[in-house]
Amino acid sequence: MKNLALTMFAVVSLFFVAGPTSATEIRLEVRFSSAEVSIIRTYYEQQSVARKPDKKRRGQLPPGIAKNLGRGKPLPPGIAKQFLPGDLLGRLPPVPRGFERIVVDGKVLLVEIATQVIHDILTDIVFK
């Protein structure tokens, strides 16, 4: 019985020592929920009604970098990112631990903080 307990302890310890370190490694599917999408869309639609959007988009990413903004890809280094406004964050449920919601080039991204890998992306949400 004592040997079984020691074996179990060794197996569990090995899992924690050599186990996966990120959501990507364990294939965890983290995405925006339909409620989050609805809240974010409604917020930015109300913001665009309050102010006229510019015809010319400022701060648009070069095509090569914009093409690399996709699910499963890491954020390009040095990319300009913004955090969601505080009043919008107050309406949304908390993000899973180790993730953040950011805005890049008019897109809302759900990014894993440790790896900077994009897990979900909402396009044409933020009106500049």
C-alpha positions in Angstrom: 0.0 0.0 0.0 2.9 2.3 0.9 4.5 1.6 -2.5 1.3 2.4 -4.3 1.0 5.8 -2.5 4.6 6.6 -3.4 4.1 5.6 -7.0 0.9 7.8 -7.3 2.8 10.7 -5.7 5.6 10.3 -8.2 3.2 10.3 -11.2 1.3 13.3 -10.0 4.6 15.2 -9.2 5.9 14.4 -12.6 2.8 15.8 -14.3 3.2 19.1 -12.4 6.9 19.3 -13.2 6.8 18.3 -16.8 3.2 19.2 -17.6 2.1 21.7 -20.1 2.8 25.3 -19.4 0.3 27.1 -21.6 -3.2 26.7 -23.1 -1.7 26.1 -26.5 0.3 23.1 -25.3 -2.8 21.4 -23.9 -5.0 22.5 -26.8 -7.3 24.5 -24.6 -10.0 26.2 -26.7 -10.4 29.7 -25.3 -12.8 32.0 -27.3 -15.1 34.9 -26.9 -18.5 33.8 -25.8 -21.6 34.9 -27.7 -22.5 37.1 -24.7 -19.1 38.8 -24.9 -19.3 39.3 -28.6 -22.8 40.9 -28.2 -21.6 43.2 -25.4 -18.5 44.3 -27.3 -20.4 44.9 -30.6 -23.2 46.9 -28.8 -20.6 49.0 -27.0 -18.7 50.0 -30.1 -21.9 50.5 -32.2 -23.1 53.0 -29.5 -19.7 54.7 -29.6 -19.8 55.1 -33.4 -23.2 56.7 -33.2 -21.9 59.2 -30.6 -19.0 60.3 -32.9 -18.6 60.3 -36.6 -16.0 57.8 -37.8 -13.2 59.0 -40.0 -13.3 58.0 -43.6 -9.5 57.5 -43.5 -8.4 54.9 -41.0 -5.4 56.2 -39.0 -2.8 53.8 -37.7 -3.7 51.0 -40.2 -1.2 48.2 -40.1 0.9 47.3 -43.2 -0.7 44.5 -45.2 2.1 42.0 -44.2 1.6 42.5 -40.5 -2.2 42.7 -40.7 -2.2 39.3 -42.5 -0.3 37.8 -39.5 -3.1 38.8 -37.1 -4.8 35.5 -37.0 -6.1 32.8 -34.6 -3.2 30.6 -33.4 -0.5 33.1 -34.4 1.6 35.1 -32.0 1.3 38.9 -32.0 4.0 40.5 -34.1 6.7 42.0 -31.9 6.4 45.8 -31.2 2.8 46.0 -32.4 0.7 48.9 -31.0 -2.0 47.4 -28.9 -4.7 49.1 -26.7 -6.7 47.8 -23.8 -10.5 47.9 -23.9 -12.1 50.9 -22.3 -12.8 50.6 -18.6 -16.5 51.1 -18.9 -16.6 48.2 -21.4 -14.5 46.0 -19.2 -17.0 46.6 -16.4 -19.7 45.1 -18.6 -17.8 42.0 -19.6 -17.2 38.8 -17.5 -13.6 38.4 -16.4 -11.2 36.8 -18.9 -9.8 33.3 -18.1 -6.6 33.4 -16.0 -3.6 34.1 -18.2 -5.5 35.9 -21.0 -6.2 39.5 -21.9 -8.5 41.3 -24.3 -6.8 43.9 -26.4 -7.5 46.1 -29.5 -5.2 46.0 -32.5 -6.0 47.7 -35.8 -9.7 47.8 -35.2 -9.9 44.2 -34.1 -10.6 42.9 -30.6 -8.2 40.0 -29.7 -8.2 37.5 -27.0 -4.5 36.9 -26.3 -2.6 34.5 -24.0 -0.4 36.7 -22.0 2.6 34.3 -21.6 2.9 33.3 -25.2 1.2 36.3 -26.9 -0.7 33.8 -29.1 -4.1 35.0 -30.4 -6.9 32.6 -29.3 -9.8 34.5 -30.8 -10.3 37.6 -32.9 -13.3 39.9 -33.6 -13.0 41.8 -36.8 -14.6 45.1 -37.8 -15.7 45.8 -34.3 -13.8 49.0 -33.3 -14.7 52.0 -35.4 -11.8 54.5 -35.4 
